[in-house]
Amino acid sequence: EPEVTQTPSHQVTQMGQEVILRCVPISNHLYFYWYRQILGQKVEFLVSFYNNEISEKSEIFDDQFSVERPDGSNFTLKIRSTKLEDSAMYFCASSGRGQGSYGYTFGSGTRLTVV
Amino acid sequence: DQQVKQNSPSLSVQEGRISILNCDYTNSMFDYFLWYKKYPAEGPTFLISISSIKDKNEDGRFTVFLNKSAKHLSLHIVPSQPGDSAVYFCAVLSGTYKYIFGTGTRLKVLA
């Protein structure tokens, strides 16, 4: 079964450093998403991406965050200057259809720890 | 942001019995409702969805019920199996792309 692959599985970074989280969506999917889950809290929407541009973003996704599809297979989330409160599990997801009613395929996540 | 609430953080059920997971939402304008299952160290896995024009959707052992007047959603798993032990999240589709997730219910199915 096709999978969404995320690397690394765990990233530790110093506060103030830049970090890039990487995702390889399912190959024929066109819609891409990032969600995060702070420990013990809800899974929260960050951003959706289609046709090389952001289609929707949440209030969490401020100027410190950016997304990019640098080639035909990768989808990255960059946090420019990490803060302690950015520590969370970050999930990438993709879908073949734009409507979320069909469900997304999520990756296994990257645990980001900011120290 | 309490638009989607799962009031039971955990639930234990005997194998073979019915598991009922509940979810409440606040906004009557939501159109689609979904259930995701999550195992430790994995991402959420889509289980089943229902649109606001229906009150029931069934897929094998999983049935989702929607009570629009009560703004209540439930997931029934019958019969429950030990492999169903996971965290279950309800989610509502807010707009075209964005899910709002509940806080999750940890289901433990006892053999």
Interface residues (C-beta under 8 A of the other chain):
Chain A: V4 Y31 Y33 Y35 Q41 K42 V43 E44 F45 S48 S55 E56 S58 F91 A93 G98 Q99 G100 S101 Y102 G103 Y104 T105 F106 G107 S108 G109
Chain B: D31 Y32 L34 Y36 A41 E42 G43 P44 T45 F46 S49 S51 F89 L93 G95 T96 Y97 K98 Y99 I100 F101 G102 T103 G104
